[in-house]
């Protein structure tokens, strides 16, 4: 979802919509049924949010323990929905009077349905590796379709994109950590001079993985909006799409899905 200059991952957008809808319904029920209803909904939302984030962080604690403050880097994504549902159900169960639990449960179901509907990432227009010839920084032609039998990760990025910039060191490490995968970091709409200067200034050793796409043919082919966008392929089949900044932990989850 693009809002002005901001690219919101579908899950983040879905969360915002779900929260707003539940707050609105809670406000109406406060007026019509019980003055405490919006308070219950608010507490349930906070509990669900914290539990979902905590569940994801605990699952990847080996990584997060190096910098626990990354718990608060919620713009990178990383939430476990089943933890959220359990926390919301328990909080509503203990907070609300028994006669209102059915209404509270209906609220939770409605909010979950809205969340799931909006969080489903729109499928890319094409689900195979593009038969498009790009050029790497060694001035060699690379056709993505030539990797039809491989596991491939495509990251669409630009030097001016702040989330892309934050991803780069992590992607450089991922390329070293997952040698069995073919990574291509496809720069969108910029010249070779700009890209080379960016890599040199930030001491990034990514020359072998960067491809130039000055006409943004790849973004057009997959009908993506904004950067960064990361696409995961297994044997010429699109397995997953991540819109927005991606963390090392989320990338690890996607890679595991790619392998199975």
ABEGO torsion letter per residue (X at the ends): XBBEABBBBAAAAAAAAAAAAAAAAAAAAAAAABAAAAAAAAAAAAAAAAAAAAAAAAAAAAAAAABAAAAABAAAEGBBAAAAAAAAAAAAAAABBAAAAAAAAAAAAAAAAAAAAAABBBBBABABBBBBBBBBAAGBBBBAAAAAABBBBBBBBBAABAAAAAAAAAAAAAAAABAABBBBBBBBGBBAAAAAAAAAAAGBBAAAABBBBAAGAAAAAAGBBEOBBBBBBBGGBBABBBBEBBBAAAAAAAAAAAAX
